[in-house]
Amino acid sequence: MSDAMRRLNLEPPRFQDRRASFLVTFRSHTLMGPEAVAWLNRFADRPLTDRQ
């Protein structure tokens, strides 16, 4: 799911553990322009964490 959303230039889903249940939030917007997204996608095949 996260890979598919990145390919569509969408923010990855956010997960919240609520012990007895969990919440997944899907955002449908991006704050980056096409140039920034293209630059970031150059690193998609590298083993980086979301923070890096």
PyMOL Python script that loads the backbone (N, CA, C, O; Angstrom):
from pymol import cmd

cmd.read_pdbstr("""\
ATOM      1  N   MET A   1       0.821  -1.180   0.000  1.00  0.00           N
ATOM      2  CA  MET A   1       0.000   0.000   0.000  1.00  0.00           C
ATOM      3  C   MET A   1       0.872   1.254   0.000  1.00  0.00           C
ATOM      4  O   MET A   1       0.623   2.191  -0.758  1.00  0.00           O
ATOM      5  N   SER A   2       1.881   1.263   0.844  1.00  0.00           N
ATOM      6  CA  SER A   2       2.760   2.439   0.922  1.00  0.00           C
ATOM      7  C   SER A   2       3.480   2.686  -0.396  1.00  0.00           C
ATOM      8  O   SER A   2       3.591   3.831  -0.835  1.00  0.00           O
ATOM      9  N   ASP A   3       3.971   1.621  -1.034  1.00  0.00           N
ATOM     10  CA  ASP A   3       4.651   1.773  -2.326  1.00  0.00           C
ATOM     11  C   ASP A   3       3.708   2.320  -3.392  1.00  0.00           C
ATOM     12  O   ASP A   3       4.086   3.191  -4.175  1.00  0.00           O
ATOM     13  N   ALA A   4       2.499   1.815  -3.417  1.00  0.00           N
ATOM     14  CA  ALA A   4       1.518   2.277  -4.409  1.00  0.00           C
ATOM     15  C   ALA A   4       1.204   3.748  -4.200  1.00  0.00           C
ATOM     16  O   ALA A   4       1.083   4.500  -5.167  1.00  0.00           O
ATOM     17  N   MET A   5       1.073   4.163  -2.961  1.00  0.00           N
ATOM     18  CA  MET A   5       0.759   5.567  -2.699  1.00  0.00           C
ATOM     19  C   MET A   5       1.924   6.473  -3.072  1.00  0.00           C
ATOM     20  O   MET A   5       1.712   7.579  -3.569  1.00  0.00           O
ATOM     21  N   ARG A   6       3.162   6.015  -2.836  1.00  0.00           N
ATOM     22  CA  ARG A   6       4.327   6.810  -3.243  1.00  0.00           C
ATOM     23  C   ARG A   6       4.377   6.953  -4.762  1.00  0.00           C
ATOM     24  O   ARG A   6       4.682   8.031  -5.272  1.00  0.00           O
ATOM     25  N   ARG A   7       4.080   5.876  -5.489  1.00  0.00           N
ATOM     26  CA  ARG A   7       4.081   5.947  -6.957  1.00  0.00           C
ATOM     27  C   ARG A   7       3.055   6.965  -7.459  1.00  0.00           C
ATOM     28  O   ARG A   7       3.237   7.566  -8.518  1.00  0.00           O
ATOM     29  N   LEU A   8       1.979   7.154  -6.695  1.00  0.00           N
ATOM     30  CA  LEU A   8       0.945   8.119  -7.068  1.00  0.00           C
ATOM     31  C   LEU A   8       1.193   9.497  -6.454  1.00  0.00           C
ATOM     32  O   LEU A   8       0.338  10.381  -6.509  1.00  0.00           O
ATOM     33  N   ASN A   9       2.386   9.659  -5.868  1.00  0.00           N
ATOM     34  CA  ASN A   9       2.780  10.919  -5.234  1.00  0.00           C
ATOM     35  C   ASN A   9       1.856  11.311  -4.088  1.00  0.00           C
ATOM     36  O   ASN A   9       1.598  12.495  -3.870  1.00  0.00           O
ATOM     37  N   LEU A  10       1.362  10.322  -3.360  1.00  0.00           N
ATOM     38  CA  LEU A  10       0.533  10.552  -2.189  1.00  0.00           C
ATOM     39  C   LEU A  10       1.317  10.212  -0.933  1.00  0.00           C
ATOM     40  O   LEU A  10       2.226   9.382  -0.956  1.00  0.00           O
ATOM     41  N   GLU A  11       0.958  10.856   0.148  1.00  0.00           N
ATOM     42  CA  GLU A  11       1.599  10.570   1.429  1.00  0.00           C
ATOM     43  C   GLU A  11       1.254   9.148   1.852  1.00  0.00           C
ATOM     44  O   GLU A  11       0.111   8.721   1.689  1.00  0.00           O
ATOM     45  N   PRO A  12       2.218   8.406   2.390  1.00  0.00           N
ATOM     46  CA  PRO A  12       1.926   7.042   2.839  1.00  0.00           C
ATOM     47  C   PRO A  12       0.873   7.044   3.954  1.00  0.00           C
ATOM     48  O   PRO A  12       0.711   8.050   4.645  1.00  0.00           O
ATOM     49  N   PRO A  13       0.162   5.936   4.134  1.00  0.00           N
ATOM     50  CA  PRO A  13      -0.843   5.883   5.200  1.00  0.00           C
ATOM     51  C   PRO A  13      -0.193   5.995   6.575  1.00  0.00           C
ATOM     52  O   PRO A  13       0.964   5.621   6.769  1.00  0.00           O
ATOM     53  N   ARG A  14      -0.960   6.515   7.515  1.00  0.00           N
ATOM     54  CA  ARG A  14      -0.504   6.613   8.906  1.00  0.00           C
ATOM     55  C   ARG A  14      -1.290   5.607   9.736  1.00  0.00           C
ATOM     56  O   ARG A  14      -2.509   5.490   9.605  1.00  0.00           O
ATOM     57  N   PHE A  15      -0.586   4.897  10.578  1.00  0.00           N
ATOM     58  CA  PHE A  15      -1.199   3.854  11.394  1.00  0.00           C
ATOM     59  C   PHE A  15      -1.163   4.259  12.859  1.00  0.00           C
ATOM     60  O   PHE A  15      -0.149   4.756  13.349  1.00  0.00           O
ATOM     61  N   GLN A  16      -2.277   4.045  13.560  1.00  0.00           N
ATOM     62  CA  GLN A  16      -2.350   4.280  15.004  1.00  0.00           C
ATOM     63  C   GLN A  16      -2.852   3.011  15.674  1.00  0.00           C
ATOM     64  O   GLN A  16      -3.905   2.477  15.326  1.00  0.00           O
ATOM     65  N   ASP A  17      -2.081   2.542  16.635  1.00  0.00           N
ATOM     66  CA  ASP A  17      -2.471   1.366  17.406  1.00  0.00           C
ATOM     67  C   ASP A  17      -3.316   1.817  18.587  1.00  0.00           C
ATOM     68  O   ASP A  17      -2.870   2.628  19.399  1.00  0.00           O
ATOM     69  N   ARG A  18      -4.526   1.301  18.686  1.00  0.00           N
ATOM     70  CA  ARG A  18      -5.418   1.666  19.787  1.00  0.00           C
ATOM     71  C   ARG A  18      -5.703   0.466  20.681  1.00  0.00           C
ATOM     72  O   ARG A  18      -6.775   0.362  21.276  1.00  0.00           O
ATOM     73  N   ARG A  19      -4.748  -0.423  20.767  1.00  0.00           N
ATOM     74  CA  ARG A  19      -4.802  -1.656  21.559  1.00  0.00           C
ATOM     75  C   ARG A  19      -5.881  -2.615  21.079  1.00  0.00           C
ATOM     76  O   ARG A  19      -5.541  -3.691  20.586  1.00  0.00           O
ATOM     77  N   ALA A  20      -7.138  -2.289  21.195  1.00  0.00           N
ATOM     78  CA  ALA A  20      -8.205  -3.193  20.777  1.00  0.00           C
ATOM     79  C   ALA A  20      -8.554  -3.015  19.302  1.00  0.00           C
ATOM     80  O   ALA A  20      -9.284  -3.827  18.733  1.00  0.00           O
ATOM     81  N   SER A  21      -8.041  -1.964  18.686  1.00  0.00           N
ATOM     82  CA  SER A  21      -8.298  -1.697  17.270  1.00  0.00           C
ATOM     83  C   SER A  21      -7.142  -0.852  16.735  1.00  0.00           C
ATOM     84  O   SER A  21      -6.231  -0.493  17.481  1.00  0.00           O
ATOM     85  N   PHE A  22      -7.184  -0.544  15.461  1.00  0.00           N
ATOM     86  CA  PHE A  22      -6.180   0.353  14.906  1.00  0.00           C
ATOM     87  C   PHE A  22      -6.840   1.261  13.889  1.00  0.00           C
ATOM     88  O   PHE A  22      -7.893   0.943  13.337  1.00  0.00           O
ATOM     89  N   LEU A  23      -6.209   2.388  13.654  1.00  0.00           N
ATOM     90  CA  LEU A  23      -6.729   3.403  12.749  1.00  0.00           C
ATOM     91  C   LEU A  23      -5.714   3.625  11.645  1.00  0.00           C
ATOM     92  O   LEU A  23      -4.519   3.762  11.907  1.00  0.00           O
ATOM     93  N   VAL A  24      -6.191   3.660  10.414  1.00  0.00           N
ATOM     94  CA  VAL A  24      -5.339   3.960   9.260  1.00  0.00           C
ATOM     95  C   VAL A  24      -5.870   5.236   8.621  1.00  0.00           C
ATOM     96  O   VAL A  24      -7.056   5.332   8.307  1.00  0.00           O
ATOM     97  N   THR A  25      -4.994   6.211   8.429  1.00  0.00           N
ATOM     98  CA  THR A  25      -5.381   7.477   7.822  1.00  0.00           C
ATOM     99  C   THR A  25      -4.716   7.592   6.461  1.00  0.00           C
ATOM    100  O   THR A  25      -3.498   7.458   6.344  1.00  0.00           O
ATOM    101  N   PHE A  26      -5.515   7.838   5.439  1.00  0.00           N
ATOM    102  CA  PHE A  26      -5.027   8.049   4.078  1.00  0.00           C
ATOM    103  C   PHE A  26      -5.252   9.504   3.708  1.00  0.00           C
ATOM    104  O   PHE A  26      -6.388   9.978   3.707  1.00  0.00           O
ATOM    105  N   ARG A  27      -4.195  10.202   3.399  1.00  0.00           N
ATOM    106  CA  ARG A  27      -4.324  11.593   2.953  1.00  0.00           C
ATOM    107  C   ARG A  27      -4.321  11.612   1.431  1.00  0.00           C
ATOM    108  O   ARG A  27      -3.622  10.831   0.787  1.00  0.00           O
ATOM    109  N   SER A  28      -5.096  12.496   0.880  1.00  0.00           N
ATOM    110  CA  SER A  28      -5.222  12.525  -0.579  1.00  0.00           C
ATOM    111  C   SER A  28      -4.613  13.788  -1.187  1.00  0.00           C
ATOM    112  O   SER A  28      -5.045  14.228  -2.253  1.00  0.00           O
ATOM    113  N   HIS A  29      -3.622  14.369  -0.526  1.00  0.00           N
ATOM    114  CA  HIS A  29      -2.985  15.561  -1.066  1.00  0.00           C
ATOM    115  C   HIS A  29      -1.480  15.507  -0.812  1.00  0.00           C
ATOM    116  O   HIS A  29      -0.988  14.688  -0.035  1.00  0.00           O
ATOM    117  N   THR A  30      -0.795  16.372  -1.467  1.00  0.00           N
ATOM    118  CA  THR A  30       0.647  16.494  -1.253  1.00  0.00           C
ATOM    119  C   THR A  30       1.005  17.967  -1.185  1.00  0.00           C
ATOM    120  O   THR A  30       0.393  18.791  -1.865  1.00  0.00           O
ATOM    121  N   LEU A  31       1.982  18.298  -0.378  1.00  0.00           N
ATOM    122  CA  LEU A  31       2.424  19.686  -0.250  1.00  0.00           C
ATOM    123  C   LEU A  31       3.652  19.960  -1.105  1.00  0.00           C
ATOM    124  O   LEU A  31       4.195  21.064  -1.076  1.00  0.00           O
ATOM    125  N   MET A  32       4.088  18.976  -1.858  1.00  0.00           N
ATOM    126  CA  MET A  32       5.280  19.138  -2.692  1.00  0.00           C
ATOM    127  C   MET A  32       4.878  19.281  -4.156  1.00  0.00           C
ATOM    128  O   MET A  32       3.903  18.689  -4.619  1.00  0.00           O
ATOM    129  N   GLY A  33       5.648  20.071  -4.853  1.00  0.00           N
ATOM    130  CA  GLY A  33       5.427  20.236  -6.280  1.00  0.00           C
ATOM    131  C   GLY A  33       5.985  19.060  -7.058  1.00  0.00           C
ATOM    132  O   GLY A  33       6.684  18.221  -6.489  1.00  0.00           O
ATOM    133  N   PRO A  34       5.695  18.983  -8.332  1.00  0.00           N
ATOM    134  CA  PRO A  34       6.151  17.867  -9.161  1.00  0.00           C
ATOM    135  C   PRO A  34       7.676  17.724  -9.199  1.00  0.00           C
ATOM    136  O   PRO A  34       8.185  16.605  -9.268  1.00  0.00           O
ATOM    137  N   GLU A  35       8.409  18.841  -9.155  1.00  0.00           N
ATOM    138  CA  GLU A  35       9.867  18.767  -9.188  1.00  0.00           C
ATOM    139  C   GLU A  35      10.402  18.095  -7.920  1.00  0.00           C
ATOM    140  O   GLU A  35      11.305  17.261  -7.994  1.00  0.00           O
ATOM    141  N   ALA A  36       9.849  18.456  -6.760  1.00  0.00           N
ATOM    142  CA  ALA A  36      10.290  17.856  -5.499  1.00  0.00           C
ATOM    143  C   ALA A  36       9.957  16.373  -5.453  1.00  0.00           C
ATOM    144  O   ALA A  36      10.759  15.565  -4.986  1.00  0.00           O
ATOM    145  N   VAL A  37       8.782  16.018  -5.935  1.00  0.00           N
ATOM    146  CA  VAL A  37       8.377  14.612  -5.955  1.00  0.00           C
ATOM    147  C   VAL A  37       9.293  13.815  -6.877  1.00  0.00           C
ATOM    148  O   VAL A  37       9.706  12.708  -6.532  1.00  0.00           O
ATOM    149  N   ALA A  38       9.613  14.364  -8.041  1.00  0.00           N
ATOM    150  CA  ALA A  38      10.511  13.675  -8.976  1.00  0.00           C
ATOM    151  C   ALA A  38      11.887  13.482  -8.345  1.00  0.00           C
ATOM    152  O   ALA A  38      12.489  12.418  -8.485  1.00  0.00           O
ATOM    153  N   TRP A  39      12.387  14.508  -7.651  1.00  0.00           N
ATOM    154  CA  TRP A  39      13.684  14.398  -6.988  1.00  0.00           C
ATOM    155  C   TRP A  39      13.655  13.306  -5.919  1.00  0.00           C
ATOM    156  O   TRP A  39      14.574  12.490  -5.851  1.00  0.00           O
ATOM    157  N   LEU A  40      12.622  13.281  -5.092  1.00  0.00           N
ATOM    158  CA  LEU A  40      12.512  12.270  -4.036  1.00  0.00           C
ATOM    159  C   LEU A  40      12.373  10.862  -4.613  1.00  0.00           C
ATOM    160  O   LEU A  40      12.911   9.909  -4.050  1.00  0.00           O
ATOM    161  N   ASN A  41      11.664  10.724  -5.717  1.00  0.00           N
ATOM    162  CA  ASN A  41      11.477   9.402  -6.325  1.00  0.00           C
ATOM    163  C   ASN A  41      12.783   8.801  -6.819  1.00  0.00           C
ATOM    164  O   ASN A  41      12.860   7.590  -7.025  1.00  0.00           O
ATOM    165  N   ARG A  42      13.819   9.625  -7.016  1.00  0.00           N
ATOM    166  CA  ARG A  42      15.132   9.094  -7.407  1.00  0.00           C
ATOM    167  C   ARG A  42      15.709   8.190  -6.335  1.00  0.00           C
ATOM    168  O   ARG A  42      16.561   7.352  -6.629  1.00  0.00           O
ATOM    169  N   PHE A  43      15.263   8.342  -5.100  1.00  0.00           N
ATOM    170  CA  PHE A  43      15.794   7.571  -3.978  1.00  0.00           C
ATOM    171  C   PHE A  43      14.886   6.406  -3.585  1.00  0.00           C
ATOM    172  O   PHE A  43      15.133   5.763  -2.564  1.00  0.00           O
ATOM    173  N   ALA A  44      13.866   6.124  -4.350  1.00  0.00           N
ATOM    174  CA  ALA A  44      12.873   5.098  -3.997  1.00  0.00           C
ATOM    175  C   ALA A  44      13.483   3.700  -3.884  1.00  0.00           C
ATOM    176  O   ALA A  44      13.005   2.879  -3.102  1.00  0.00           O
ATOM    177  N   ASP A  45      14.525   3.428  -4.652  1.00  0.00           N
ATOM    178  CA  ASP A  45      15.111   2.085  -4.625  1.00  0.00           C
ATOM    179  C   ASP A  45      16.211   1.929  -3.580  1.00  0.00           C
ATOM    180  O   ASP A  45      16.820   0.864  -3.480  1.00  0.00           O
ATOM    181  N   ARG A  46      16.470   2.964  -2.810  1.00  0.00           N
ATOM    182  CA  ARG A  46      17.516   2.912  -1.778  1.00  0.00           C
ATOM    183  C   ARG A  46      16.899   2.566  -0.425  1.00  0.00           C
ATOM    184  O   ARG A  46      15.749   2.916  -0.160  1.00  0.00           O
ATOM    185  N   PRO A  47      17.648   1.889   0.422  1.00  0.00           N
ATOM    186  CA  PRO A  47      17.111   1.465   1.722  1.00  0.00           C
ATOM    187  C   PRO A  47      17.115   2.604   2.747  1.00  0.00           C
ATOM    188  O   PRO A  47      17.850   2.549   3.733  1.00  0.00           O
ATOM    189  N   LEU A  48      16.306   3.623   2.518  1.00  0.00           N
ATOM    190  CA  LEU A  48      16.216   4.751   3.427  1.00  0.00           C
ATOM    191  C   LEU A  48      14.959   4.628   4.297  1.00  0.00           C
ATOM    192  O   LEU A  48      13.961   4.039   3.883  1.00  0.00           O
ATOM    193  N   THR A  49      15.026   5.186   5.492  1.00  0.00           N
ATOM    194  CA  THR A  49      13.842   5.228   6.331  1.00  0.00           C
ATOM    195  C   THR A  49      12.995   6.433   5.926  1.00  0.00           C
ATOM    196  O   THR A  49      13.461   7.279   5.162  1.00  0.00           O
ATOM    197  N   ASP A  50      11.765   6.526   6.422  1.00  0.00           N
ATOM    198  CA  ASP A  50      10.920   7.671   6.102  1.00  0.00           C
ATOM    199  C   ASP A  50      11.516   8.981   6.588  1.00  0.00           C
ATOM    200  O   ASP A  50      11.305  10.021   5.964  1.00  0.00           O
ATOM    201  N   ARG A  51      12.260   8.951   7.694  1.00  0.00           N
ATOM    202  CA  ARG A  51      12.878  10.167   8.221  1.00  0.00           C
ATOM    203  C   ARG A  51      14.037  10.635   7.351  1.00  0.00           C
ATOM    204  O   ARG A  51      14.287  11.836   7.251  1.00  0.00           O
ATOM    205  N   GLN A  52      14.743   9.707   6.725  1.00  0.00           N
ATOM    206  CA  GLN A  52      15.887  10.087   5.894  1.00  0.00           C
ATOM    207  C   GLN A  52      15.406  10.696   4.604  1.00  0.00           C
ATOM    208  O   GLN A  52      16.218  11.084   3.764  1.00  0.00           O
TER     209      GLN A  52
END
""", "prot")
cmd.dss("prot")
cmd.show_as("cartoon", "prot")
cmd.util.cbc("prot")
cmd.orient("prot")
